[in-house]
Every structure is written in C-alpha cells, then in structure tokens.
Amino acid sequence: MNLIIVSGPPSSGKTSIILKAIKAFKNQGRSVGVVKFDCLYTDDDKLYEQSGVPVKKGLSGALCPDHFFASNIEDVVKWGEKNNLDLLITESAGLCNRCSPYLADVKGICVIDNLSGINTPKKIGPMLKSADIVVITKGDIVSQAEREVFSARVSAVNPKAMVLHVNGLSGQGAYELSQLLYDENQNITSVQGMKLRFPMPSAMCSYCLGETRIGESYQLGNTKKMDWGD
C-alpha cells in the first residue's frame, strides 16, 4: 500500500483535486481510499462516498489537528491495510501556516491557490517548504502573468518540489498528478517509528489547559512575549 499525505490552507481546493486525481488513478485498475482530518466540521466525506471511494473522517475538536493526525495515523494505516487499498490518501484539516503533518518516508503534497496572494508562499512554513509536490489551484481565475509569478515564488521557497497546476473544477492537470501518486517500490504496512519531517508547534501553557482569563498572573508554562524595543 502507498500512503500519501495532502495538506494545505483552508479552502485551497484539496478535496477537489484529490477527487479528480482519484478518478484518473482508479482508471488504472487500482483501489484507493481517503481519511479526512478536520477540526470542527466537514461533509467532504460525503463527496468521497458519492464517488465510491472508501472514506473515514476524524474531527480533532479542541485539539491541534496536527497532534490529532500524529496520534491517529497508525490506526489510519491499519484501516487502509484492512481494506486492501493500493493507495491511501490522508487529507489534513485546513492548517495554519506553521503546521506540517508530513512523515519523512511518505510522499507529501501541499495544495495552495493563486487567490491567496503572491506573498503567501513566503508566509507558509514547513507545510510548503518540506513538501515533495506543490499543487497550485484556481489558476483559471488569475492572469497568466500572475500564475507565473506565483509559481516562481513557490519554487523560490521550495526549489526541490515539483510544482503542478491543477484545476479542481475541470480536472485539468489531475491525470498528471495521478501519475505521481503511486510508487511501485513503496509498501507501507506500518508507520510505527517513522519521524515527522518537522517538529510541531510547541505550546503547553495555562490557556492550553482551559484558562480563559487575560493577564500575566494567569499565564503559566510556555509563553512568548513580543519585543517592543524598549
């Protein structure tokens, strides 16, 4: 079984491009399933079900979605093995720019969209910088010049990644993406002991534990203050 991890900011088009790529991938005669991670609510699992794709969803609730992912990914792999999948895709929640749920030995795909602004690639951390493939969506809404500038800035941030333009509505570029998903030499049966490509955001403060009052006297643990220069 192959394992693919897809992440990206909210509403960047992750589900749409995954569905288009799966359609092309299934034409190769291979089985594919999806596990969708989100925070509070998602009905994307219904879209996968309508397409005949085995799917499970997990909601992190009050927990950091990256920590939730790391705590559950081993069970996700077991579910994929149980269903005899050739390819298992995990779709992250719409993550903040600091997060990165990629594993060192598993292909990671970052999905971002042209409408987020040309400076966005510089604002995204390891989620973009450590991805193997960067998929840029919504290119049909901006000009050719804007697409080229945005793509160049993505490559400047992550020069090692392959950059693809995929249209989540028409499916243009999805076939090319599907050809990059499956690796004949990979066989994931467990992720026990695998390492994250980048450490997660660190925080264990009073607010993590349910504190709601504002003020230094209520701030304990791992806190960080701004430098005001005086």
Secondary structure, DSSP 8 states (H G I E B T S, - for coil): -EEEEEEESTTSSHHHHHHHHHHHHHTTT--EEEEEEESS---HHHHHHHTT--EEEEE-TTS-HHHHHHHHHHHHHHHHHHTT-SEEEEEEEE--TT----BTTSEEEEEEEGGG-TTHHHH--HHHHT-SEEEEE-TTSS-HHHHHHHHHHHHHH-TTSEEEE--TTT-TTHHHHHHHH--TT---S--TT--BSS------BTTTTT----SGGG--BS--------
